[in-house]
Amino acid sequence: AAHAVLGRFRGSGSGDPVREARSCAEAYGPAHLQAWKSACERALCGGLPPDQLVAHWELLRSAVRVFHDLHAQVLPSFFCDNKEVYLEAFVALLGVRGPSLLQSAPAPPGPLEDLLGDVCAVLALYAARYEEQFGPYVGRCTKAIWDLLTAVGLREDLDPLAASGIAFLTAAATTDWPASPFEDAAALQAICEHVVLPNVQLRPSDLDIFTEAPQDYIARDVEGGDEETRRRSAMDLVRSLRRFHNSRVCEILAAAAGRMLEHSAVVAGGGGDAQREALLRRDACIHLVIAMAAPVSSQGGLNASIVEQFFASQVLPELQKEDLPKGTELLRAACLKFVTVLRTVLPAPCVQSALPAVSRHILAEHPVVHTYAALCANVVTTVQEPAGPDGQRRNRFDVQSLRPSLVPMVLPMLHILTEQRGIPQNEHVARASVALLVFLQAAALEVAPQALQLLVRTISDVLAPNPANPECVHAVFESCALLLKILVLAGSASEVEGVLLPVLGHIWDKRVAELLPYCFQILALLLDLGQASAQNPCYAELFGRVLDAELWASPGNVPGIIRLLRAYFAKHYVFQSMLHGNMQTIFERFQFALGHRKLGGSAFALLNAILRHLPPDVYHQYFQTAVALSLSRLQAKKSPELEKELVVSMSLFVFLQRDPEAFPRVLGHIQPGSLQQFLTRIWLPSASKVLLLHRRKVCMVGLATLMACAEIRSNPQLLGQCCDCLAGLLKWRNAGLMCWLSSVLLPRLLGDEPAEAPQYEAAYCRLLHGEATTTSTGGAGWDLLPEIQDRMSGLRAVRDVLTPIRPAIEGLEKVPAALAEVWQQQP
């Protein structure tokens, strides 16, 4: 029960966990110490009946877990004063061997083994966090855990205990202790040969997972699901040992790897078990070199030399073999992983020399092999060189150098998805196709028509009937958006529509909830890019359906619908009569979204699209009502996020109108004399909290325009407040992480929304490549003012609107320095 309550200290929850942990330790410590002494004395003295001994192991395990909880944030003074009692008992417990450890036959871990695993975790925490207190015990604890690992051996049923023990050695090796147990050359060699080497090698059972459950193997090997495996623990231990003993560790492991390769060459021809043993040894060697290649502070030329030699002698020749004999797929996958993981360590010519061989492996039947080939191609496209003198980082490889290797991979990747070869709806392959298309751009034009056909088949035959993997679904539609842009910009708009519209219409008609948001975004992109697309009668028919109240009832649909409406608004000259006739319905949908608990932001996104693209005469009669509804919504329930959305929208309105009196007139009709109150209570505080640059610049130019209205420029105090806010906005900085923290994470943690009965609804996922143009948003959303793309253009826009009131600003008692800069930056 205590662990259930105190376990939260292991995370970084709300409140003050350090203070709370100290308080709990002072209150709970004496009782914990008394129970600990009593239980240890009875359990370690011997003579207890088996059932009572089991009960004592379980009690001690609970005590160790609570001990860990209370130490996770801070070393409480009570436990620091009594650390000898606990640490001596930990060492004694590590020397106990229960029936599960003494017998050679596999057996489920008992309560003692679970207790020892928790003891190892606590000692790892002490070694990592409380070096001064743990220093006198590090040698004894290392010896005790070494003996424990020797007793555990390679038994699979005790893998969690072995991983915990190795994790302690890893934590201890990261500190340069005064009397380090790792300084002794013999001890270091023993750890490398008897802990690292046996545990980095896979067992036959791991090979069975590779063959029979490839998705599970990939999850463990690539996706970080191997935290408690022996291999991951052994590789982490190598990296820790290298921190202070890099040369010696690499010499030991390189020599061991050489012996393993020699042995593998001798027994490889034996077939059967001997061939499998040779395969596992070579795979282990590859992972040893990967562990030796990771950078550490003391790394010298030795590591780079080992990596390059191993690549040239072992990895590249294996990858360049034309055939892939059955049973050797594990080794080939390991070679692909070697290039993938060490892409930034290997010299560029080495990586480039391997890519033709890597690309051929996308045709392999084994799902792990073709997935690893896709992963390798994916990450190679993103490798960057270190920052140059100008501070900019550039891609290591250009399109022309990789094009011969990457273009032939595109269609096989999509065939894997369409035919569901290997792993159905393989998100790794789907994401790799996106990365390749992003990198290749127009260089992929030669395969783009076939690729689009394959994607349409994937959507209609695989995803629409069973959208089981959201990651794969999203990546497929990202690829679709990229191919759409490549083909339309090449002049194939009508052909693209002929391929895409039928399948998008099918998704719409069948109301496939998981795919509908993507359907709306692809339709919007088609409408944005096509020069003659708007003349297609199907778009006029779709417009009436997009306003259907049933579609809007699902919150996941609404952002995608608004994206599609934005595309219609941008082509208002084509759909003019239709838009005029439906403006009331459109503003009714705005009112619906504004009143919905989850869609307030979408309501203002719709309003922004109207303001940005439609002529004022189209929406003029509805705008004042929309503002009044927004103010009523904020008056009914304060919402900082909606206040920011309102300010962005009103800033856009003011700037686009080019009339400083436009907004005061609207507000005056709603509530006369309320402009100053609205500015000081909502506009100015909210504008300063807008953090994303593409929205911040809207607030900047909107406020500058509004400052020229008579009520503000004639009021020095109010004008000064506006100047202070504008000076902050002029700093032209992006705070994307802070924006995410404030707008996404904090509302979730605070949980201030009313609870609802859980029900299924498809989430909205915005396509990163779903916009027709790429601007300064960096993929963060639609750019409301694409004409302002840098600080200088922003300063010019502000200077232009402030020039008429420059004397009023300069007449203020204090003008912010950032605002004075506006006049200094003359064109």
PyMOL commands that set and color helices and strands:
alter all, ss='L'
color gray80, all
select helices_A, chain A and resi 2-10+17-45+50-71+77-81+83-94+99-102+111-129+131-152+156-173+185-200+204-212+214-221+230-270+272-293+301-319+329-341+348-363+367-380+399-419+427-444+448-463+470-489+493-510+516-529+533-535+537-546+549-552+558-570+576-595+600-613+616-636+640-657+662-670+675-687+693-706+710-713+716-729+736-750+791-810+817-824
alter helices_A, ss='H'
color red, helices_A
deselect
rebuild
show_as cartoon
